[in-house]
Amino acid sequence: MNVSGTHLMVDGITMMSFTGEYLEKFLADVSALSGMKVINGPIAYGGPSCWDALVVLSESHGAVHVHGKEAYVDIFSCKSFDINPALELIKQRLKLRNMRVEEISRPILSWQEEIMNIMAWIMRVLPADK
């Protein structure tokens, strides 16, 4: 199996309340900071205490999920990137406590597999009437 890129997963507890616009800006900023190009989004759905947001990147995608006080951030990339600036931005913007960070190498997927994964996620988070 060929391996390339970085998958950063961050879980934690936040004491903040969010808006969709705030999470969309967060995803745009963390994408830019990590050197990735946005091709669609960011888009957020939910509220007021339960949010899901997604950005489609030329390198893969990023997501943030906030459910009550629990926050989850996933950044998938087909290219490697320095996770430290992204972690600092995540801590700063989401005000996370009790953070759990995991970084793994991810397998290279065909573009068809990647699109199918993204579409499956979108279908799970968007309501049927969108």
C-alpha positions in Angstrom: 0.0 0.0 0.0 1.3 3.4 -0.9 1.2 6.0 1.9 1.2 9.7 1.5 -0.1 12.7 3.4 -1.3 13.6 6.8 -4.5 12.9 8.7 -4.8 15.1 11.7 -7.6 14.3 14.2 -8.2 16.5 17.3 -10.9 16.0 19.9 -11.6 18.1 22.9 -14.0 20.0 25.2 -14.9 23.6 24.3 -16.7 26.2 26.5 -17.5 28.3 23.4 -20.7 28.7 21.5 -20.3 28.8 17.7 -22.1 30.0 14.6 -21.9 28.5 11.2 -20.0 31.5 9.9 -17.4 31.2 12.7 -16.8 27.5 11.8 -16.6 28.3 8.1 -14.0 31.0 8.7 -12.1 28.6 11.0 -11.9 25.9 8.3 -10.9 28.4 5.6 -8.1 29.7 7.9 -6.8 26.3 9.0 -6.8 25.2 5.3 -4.8 28.2 4.2 -2.4 27.9 7.2 -1.7 24.3 6.2 -1.0 25.3 2.6 -4.1 23.7 1.1 -6.3 25.1 -1.7 -10.1 25.3 -1.1 -12.2 24.1 -4.1 -15.6 24.1 -2.4 -17.0 25.5 0.8 -16.5 25.8 3.6 -20.1 25.0 4.4 -21.7 24.6 7.9 -25.0 23.1 8.9 -26.7 22.9 12.3 -27.0 25.1 15.3 -27.2 26.4 17.9 -25.2 23.9 19.8 -24.7 21.1 17.2 -22.7 22.0 14.1 -21.0 20.1 11.3 -18.8 22.0 8.8 -16.9 20.8 5.7 -14.4 22.2 3.3 -13.4 20.4 0.1 -9.7 20.8 -0.7 -7.7 20.1 -3.8 -5.7 17.9 -1.5 -8.7 16.2 0.2 -11.0 17.8 2.8 -11.3 19.1 6.3 -14.2 18.9 8.8 -15.2 20.2 12.2 -18.0 18.8 14.3 -19.3 20.5 17.5 -21.9 18.6 19.5 -22.6 20.4 22.8 -19.3 20.9 24.5 -17.5 18.2 22.4 -15.5 19.3 19.4 -13.9 17.2 16.7 -11.6 18.4 13.9 -10.4 16.2 11.0 -7.9 17.4 8.4 -7.2 14.9 5.6 -4.5 15.7 3.1 -2.9 13.8 0.2 0.2 15.9 1.0 2.2 16.1 4.2 1.9 19.3 6.2 3.3 20.6 9.5 0.5 20.0 12.0 1.9 22.4 14.7 0.6 25.6 13.2 -2.8 23.9 12.6 -2.9 22.7 16.2 -2.1 26.2 17.5 -5.0 27.6 15.5 -7.3 24.8 16.6 -6.5 25.5 20.3 -6.8 29.3 19.9 -10.0 29.4 17.8 -12.0 26.5 19.4 -10.7 27.1 23.0 -10.2 23.3 23.5 -9.4 21.7 26.8 -8.6 18.0 27.4 -7.3 17.8 23.8 -6.6 14.5 22.2 -4.4 14.7 19.1 -3.7 11.9 16.7 -1.7 12.1 13.5 -1.5 9.2 11.1 -0.2 8.6 7.6 -3.0 7.9 5.2 -3.1 5.6 2.2 -3.3 7.1 -1.3 -6.8 6.7 -2.6 -7.9 7.0 -6.2 -9.7 10.2 -7.0 -12.9 8.1 -7.4 -12.6 6.6 -3.9 -11.9 10.1 -2.5 -15.0 11.6 -4.1 -17.2 8.7 -3.0 -16.0 9.2 0.6 -16.7 12.9 0.5 -20.1 12.5 -1.0 -21.0 9.8 1.6 -20.1 12.3 4.3 -22.1 15.1 2.7 -25.2 12.9 2.4 -25.0 12.0 6.1 -24.8 15.7 7.3 -27.1 17.5 4.9 -30.8 17.2 5.3 -32.8 15.6 2.5 -34.4 19.0 1.5 -31.1 20.7 0.7 
